[in-house]
Amino acid sequence: MAENALWALGPLKVEADFWQQSWQHPTPGFQLDAVHPLLPACWSRVCQPQHQQVLVPLCGKSPDLLWLTQQWPVLGVELVERPCREFFREHGLVVEQRRQSPFRVHQGDGIAILQGDFFQLTANWLNGPVVVYDRAALIALPPQMRQQYAEHLRQLLPAGSSLLLISLEYPPTEKQGPPFAITELEIRRLFSAADIALLAIRNLTGQGFARRSFATSYLIEKAWCIQF
Ligand SMILES: C[S@@+](CC[C@H](N)C(=O)[O-])C[C@H]1O[C@@H](n2cnc3c(N)ncnc32)[C@H](O)[C@@H]1O
């Protein structure tokens, strides 16, 4: 079944199947070859002295994880087993695994990836205020789940936490998600209780998104600092 047709069946029911299917390929279309340029460019404006840990929801096996481990202890959350295992193998990192319900924990030097559902993550996994890094997490979710994701972050995060969010904009009439186009208005509605600042804009028009090429009339990434 085509990606878009599968997604149209209903997000909650098919989400796990959809992502398992995406990871049938060792390098799905959203996978970056190198660290996202907006991460090192914006990091110092989001990370503050009170932050002791980086939380990466829907982390996949992104190369950003490795860059982040050089800054702070990283806690990633990923639904599918394959990227959890491959992240450590591909970077030659020693890994230990254990079960800590409701997750399988893949633990290596400076990083733990919790294999399971991000929506089951509870605050006891966090060491005080954290920086959350979101590249291709919010934009991977359909509208109803974006609301659920923002609400989960709001309930989970200790005060003083910050989110570095990389959003994507394109004309929604020209392409179906995922990745979904998200406007500034939606970001401000989702995180209405937080302080929100636009940090950077990256024009990807004509260049595509990671390994995928989109024939949209514009394609723009934006980096946001969202303080809880
Ligand atoms: C578009 S990918 C982005 C991965 C990564 N952030 C990156 O930049 O490469 C979204 C990832 O979220 C994972 N995912 C989807 N739903 C999830 C959930 N409820 N809990 C944890 N991970 C989830 C998928 O398996 C997939 O690896």
The ligand as an SDF file (V2000), in Angstrom:
LIG
                    3D

 27 29  0  0  0  0  0  0  0  0999 V2000
   10.2350   11.0770   10.6150 C   0  0  0  0  0  0  0  0  0  0  0  0
   11.1000   10.0020   11.6870 S   0  0  0  0  0  0  0  0  0  0  0  0
   12.2960   11.1190   12.4070 C   0  0  0  0  0  0  0  0  0  0  0  0
   13.3870   10.4330   13.1620 C   0  0  0  0  0  0  0  0  0  0  0  0
   14.4670   11.3820   13.7000 C   0  0  0  0  0  0  0  0  0  0  0  0
   13.9110   12.4010   14.5620 N   0  0  0  0  0  0  0  0  0  0  0  0
   15.2760   11.9960   12.5820 C   0  0  0  0  0  0  0  0  0  0  0  0
   15.3690   13.2240   12.5250 O   0  0  0  0  0  0  0  0  0  0  0  0
   15.8100   11.2410   11.7660 O   0  0  0  0  0  0  0  0  0  0  0  0
    9.9410    9.7280   12.9930 C   0  0  0  0  0  0  0  0  0  0  0  0
   10.3750    8.6210   13.9220 C   0  0  0  0  0  0  0  0  0  0  0  0
    9.4610    8.5210   14.9980 O   0  0  0  0  0  0  0  0  0  0  0  0
    9.2570    7.1700   15.3370 C   0  0  0  0  0  0  0  0  0  0  0  0
    7.9540    7.1340   16.0370 N   0  0  0  0  0  0  0  0  0  0  0  0
    6.7250    7.2970   15.4930 C   0  0  0  0  0  0  0  0  0  0  0  0
    5.7830    7.2680   16.4450 N   0  0  0  0  0  0  0  0  0  0  0  0
    6.4240    7.1030   17.6290 C   0  0  0  0  0  0  0  0  0  0  0  0
    5.9890    7.0010   18.9860 C   0  0  0  0  0  0  0  0  0  0  0  0
    4.6890    7.0630   19.3090 N   0  0  0  0  0  0  0  0  0  0  0  0
    6.9240    6.8450   19.9550 N   0  0  0  0  0  0  0  0  0  0  0  0
    8.2480    6.7740   19.6420 C   0  0  0  0  0  0  0  0  0  0  0  0
    8.7170    6.8560   18.3630 N   0  0  0  0  0  0  0  0  0  0  0  0
    7.8200    7.0190   17.3710 C   0  0  0  0  0  0  0  0  0  0  0  0
    9.3150    6.4550   13.9930 C   0  0  0  0  0  0  0  0  0  0  0  0
    9.6070    5.0850   14.0990 O   0  0  0  0  0  0  0  0  0  0  0  0
   10.4220    7.2350   13.2860 C   0  0  0  0  0  0  0  0  0  0  0  0
   11.6770    6.6630   13.5120 O   0  0  0  0  0  0  0  0  0  0  0  0
  1  2  1  0
  2  3  1  0
  2 10  1  0
  3  4  1  0
  4  5  1  0
  5  6  1  0
  5  7  1  0
  7  8  2  0
  7  9  1  0
 10 11  1  0
 11 12  1  0
 11 26  1  0
 12 13  1  0
 13 14  1  0
 13 24  1  0
 14 15  1  0
 14 23  1  0
 15 16  2  0
 16 17  1  0
 17 18  1  0
 17 23  2  0
 18 19  1  0
 18 20  2  0
 20 21  1  0
 21 22  2  0
 22 23  1  0
 24 25  1  0
 24 26  1  0
 26 27  1  0
M  CHG  2   2   1   9  -1
M  END
$$$$
